[in-house]
Amino acid sequence: MMNQLRVLLVTFLLAAIGVAALRDTHVGLSDGILIRHVNITNGLGPDVDLTVHCKSADDDLGIQLIHYGSTYGFHFRVNIFGGTQFYCSFKWPRQFHWFDIFIQARDHCMNCPWLIKADGPRRFNSETGNYDDLYKWNKPSKFVLTHG
């Protein structure tokens, strides 16, 4: 009986330490699940529509049409052990690009806003209050070129 009580106490303490550690991370905790939000805004210019198709290893979010100045957003649960990644294709007249819109090891934001411009995706910088974190488009691959 005493050993069972010790096991129960140790289990409770480890669970409490785990919850406290999660609260200290840069992610949201909702109903015990780690949630992230990605928002993609079309900043290509007036009258330029952006077609976006985002996927992860487990989810295909479908094709979305984003008009200039409009935003498409999605949310998901990250893997507590790491490795969550979403990538998107971006298509507008005479252009096709793709980009890893969320990489768990890179993106430590709970809300991750992106502005899509012709020269590349720009992530919102909370320190400056602007979309000035410019990233390069992923390099084209044979799959993208033949199946884009």
N, C-alpha and C positions, 0 to 999 in steps of 0.2 A: 504494500500500500504506500509506503514512504517513497519507494522508487518511482511509482506512478505519479505521485505528487511532484517529485523533482523533475521528471520528464515534462509534465504539464507546465510547470513554472518556467523551465528553460525554453520550451516551445513558445510560450507567451512572450518572454523577453526577446527572443530572436525575431518574432513577428513585429513587436513594437519597434525594435531597432530598424528593421526593414522598412516599415512605414515612415519612420523619421528620416531615413536616408532618401527615400523617394521624394519627400517634401523639400529636401535641399537641392534637388536637381532642377534643371531649367525646363522641365516639362510639366504639363498639366496632369492632374490626377482626378479622374471623374469616375465615381462608382468603382474605384479600385483599378481602373483601366487607364493606361497612358494614352492620351489623345493629342494629336497634332492637327493643325488647320493650315491648309495651303490655299492662298488666293492668287489668281493669275489675272492681271489687268492688261488689256490691249492698249498699248501706247504707240502703235505703229503710225497713226495719223488718221485724220478725217477720211471717211469713206473707205477705209481699209479694214475688212473683216479678217479675223484670225480664226483658223480652225485648229483646235487642240484635241489631242488624243493621249490621255494619260493612262499608264499601267504600272503595276508592280508585278512581282513574281506570282502573286495570288489573285490580284484584282485587275479587271479591265473596266475603266470608268466610262468608256464609250467616247464617241466623238461629240465635241462641244463647239458651237459657233459663238465667238465673242466679238461683238461690235466694238468699234473704237470707243474707248473710255469706259467700257463695261468690264465687269469682273466675273469670273467663274471661280468657285471655291469648292473644296472638298475636305473631308476630315477622315481620319483613320487612327487605328491603334498601332503604336509602335511595338516592336518586339522587345520585351524587357531585357533580353540578352544581346540586343543590337542587330544590325544588319538590315533594317527596314529601308527600302529604297523605292521611289517612284520616278519614272521617266516619262517624258511627254514629247510628242512630235508637234511641231508648230508649222502651219502652212498658211501662206497668203500669196497673192498673185506673183508668180514667177519665183517663189522662194519656198524652200522646205528645209527645216532644221529640226534637230532634237536635242534634248537637254535633260540631265538628271535633276529634276525639280526638287527632290528631297532625298538626301543621303543622311541617314541617322548620325553617322560619325562626324559629318560636316555641319549639319544644321541643328543648332541647339536652341531653336526657337519653338515656342508653343504655337504662336501664330506666325506664319511664314508668308508674308506678302511679296509678290513678284510683279514687276512691270516688264512687259515684253516690248523691246525695241528692235529695230533692224540689226543693230550692231551686237545684240546679245541680250540675254535676260539680266535684269537688274533686281537685286534683292534689297528690300527696305532696310536701311541702317537706322536702328533706333537711337544711336548716339547723335547722328546729324539730323534725323528727321526727314531724310531724303532717300530716294532710290539710287544711291551712288555706289553700291557694291556691284560692279559690272563683272559678269562671268562670260566666258567664251562658249559658243555653241560646241556641242560634242562633235567630234570628227565623223564624217559620213562613213557608214559601213556598207558592205555589200548587201546586207539584209535591208537596210534603210533604202538603198538605191533601187533595189528590185521589188520591194514590197511597200514602199512609202506611199 
